[in-house]
């Protein structure tokens, strides 16, 4: 879910997850997002699966072919996906040394870990320093977000929601994820999110994302730009591997100190 300009700027190699829609498998980046969100709203069955060791090995071999003498491999947490396991298998099949970072998290927080590592490398840091930066980002980054479709969230077993009316707003920090509040409007959700982020000391980098809810994301951006500790805001879209579990209509923010 890193914006394409960041992926290009830092020459990041991305290994996509597989998304199965109505029994048909797709690599995540192959899906048209507006169409995918509409399929979610229609109730189409969607599942996700980790990349195979062979798919990750292809990325490692591509890096080696470009002259890499070491590889930093940053992934969604092993508590949420089998990706890290695939990375370890792939790392055993290539002569170039691979350092694997299990972020223990997912979504744009994982992207922030990659981003921080890339910045360290771009500033002349070595692989060990970059890996440390990725792990540090995983430890301090947090998020707050709505659940677009409660049935998808609870049905997948990834999130536990309380009984009650309204749309749940979740907060996460590291592997901890809990329901923060219930709201009955997007405006109320924005207020809850703003209050949550306002409570964090700055300076902060904030990513605002959505799954087919651009107006809500715009409102959240306007609310956060008034906070003095928010020094940088980037926008991203919630990819299929996350939207498959939270549903269309999800929006929220990821934030961490810079």
N, C-alpha and C positions, 0 to 999 in steps of 0.2 A: 504493500500500500504506500510505499514511498512515492512521492511525485516523480514523474518521469525525468524532470530536469535534474533532480538530485541523483538519480540512478546514472544518468549520463555524465554528470559532472565528475562523479567519483568512480566511474567505470565499474559499477557494482554488477556482479553476475547474479542473476535471480533464478532460482529453481522453483517453478510453480507447484502448488498443490493441485490435486486432481479433484474436480467437481463433477458429480454424477447427477444429472437432471433427467428424471423420467427414465432412468436406466441407461442413459447415454453419457459416456465419460468425456470430459473436456479438461484441458489444462486451463488453469484459472484465467490467464491473460487472454485466452481465446474467446471468452464470453463477452457479448455485448451487454454492458451493465444495465442500461434502462430496460432492455428486454428481460434480463435475468431478474431484476427487481419485480417486474410485472409477473413473471412466472411464480415468484414467491407469493405475491398477492393472490394469485389464482390457486394457491394451495398445492402446487406441484411438489412431489417428493424430491428432496435434494439431500445428498450426503457428500462428505468430503473424505479424502484419503491422502496420506503423506506421499511425497515423492519416493520412488524406489531408489535403492543404492545405485543402480545403473544410471538413473537420471542425475543424481548428484555427482557421480563419477564423471559424467560428461562435462559438467561445469568445471570440475577440478582439472580435467585434461585440457579443457579450453584455456584455463588460466596458465597451466604449465606451457602450453604451446605458444602463449604470448610472452613467455619468458619469466613467469613467476617462479621464484625459488622457495617460496613458502606461501601458505594459504591460510587465511582467517575465515572460518566458516561459522556464521552466526545464525541461530535458528530459533523457531518457536519452541516453547518449553516442552520438555519430555513429559511433563505432567498433563499436557494437552494434545500431544501429537507424537507419532512414531518417527518424525523427521530426524531427530537427533540420533536415533538408532541407525537409520539409513546412512547418515553422515559418517558414523563410526565404521560401518562396513565399507563404505566407499573409500574412506581414508586409508584403510588397510590394503587397498588395491592400487595405490599410486606411490611412486618413489618420493614425490615432493612432500615434505612434512606439513601436516595439517593441524591447526589448532581449532578445536571445536568449542564454541560457546553455547551452552544451554541457557537461554535467557530466563527460563521459568515463566515466561509470559507470552503474549501473543498480540495480534492486531498491530496498531501503529506504535505501540510501545516497543515491540520487536524492531520495527523500522527505526525508531529513535536510537536503539542500541547500535544498529548498523551505521546510522548517520554519525553518531559520536565516534565510533571506531574509524570511519572513513576520514573524519576531520583530523583525528590524531595522525593518521598516516600522511594525509596531505600536508600537515605541518611539520613533517619530518620525523615523527615518532616511529618507533619500531613495532613489530608485531605484538610483542608482549604488552607494550603500553596501550596499543589499540584494543587488544583483548580485554585489558583491565578497564578501559573506558566503556566498552560494551557492557561488561558485567556491572560496572558502577551505575550506568544508566538504567539497567534493569532493576537495580535496587532502590532507585529514587524516583523513577517515573511512576505516574499514577494516571488514572482516567476516570471520567464520569460520563455516563451515556444512558440513553433510553433503550428500552426494548421495543422494537417495532411490532413484533408478533410474539406474544407471550407463549402461545402454544408451541412454537418452534423452539423457544428457549428452554422450556421445561421438558419438552419431548426429547430433546437431544441429551438431556442430563447434564448440560454444561452449567446451567444456572438454576438456582432455587429461588422461587418467588413466594412471597406471602400471599395469603388469601386477601381479597379486598378489591374494591373498585379502583379504576384509574390505571394509568400507565406507570410501571415501575421505572425509577431512575436508579441505576447501579453505580457503585464506585469500586474501583480496584486499586490496589497497591501491591506490587509484587504478585505472588500467587493468591493473595487474599482478594475475594470478590464478594460483595454483599449488597443487598438492596438498601439504598439510602433513603428513598422517599417514594411516595405515590403522588402523581399529579394528574390533573384532568385537562391540561392544555399545554401546548408547546411553550407558551409564554411562561407558565409556571415551571416547566422543565428548565428553561433557560435561567430563571432566577435561582433554582436549586444549584445548577452547575456553576453559575457565576459565584455564588456564595462559597461553594466548595473550593474553587480555585483562588478566590480572594483570601481564604484562610492560609494559603501557602506563602511562605516568604519567598521573595524574588531574588534575583531576576529569573524569569521563567521563559522557556520556549514552549509554545502551545501549538498543537496540531488540531485542527477542527475538521471532522469528517462526517459523512452522512451516506446513507443507503437510500437514495431516492427521496430525500427530504431537504432540498437545497434552500428553501425559504427558512426553515428552522435553523440550518447551519449559518445562514447569513445573519439571522437575529442573534445567534450565539456569538458570532464574531463581533457584531456591533457592541454587545454587552461586555465582552472581554477586553476590547480595545480601550475601554475607559479605566481599566485597572492599571495602576502605576507599575506593578511588578511584572507585567506582561511585556516583554521586550521584543518578542518575535512571534509571529503567527504564520503558519503555513496551512494550506488547505489540502485535503486528500479525500479520496472516495473510499468508502468501506467496500472491500473486495468480497467476492463470492464466498471465500472460505470462512469469513466472519459473518457476513449477512445470512449465510445458510443457517446459522445458529441464533441470530438475534432478530432476523426478519427485515423486510422492507419497511422503511420509515424510521429506522434507527438513526440517531445522530448523537454527537457528543464531542468530547475533547480529551486529548492526551496532553499531559504537561510534566515538565521536569526542569530542575535548575540548570542554568548554563553559566 
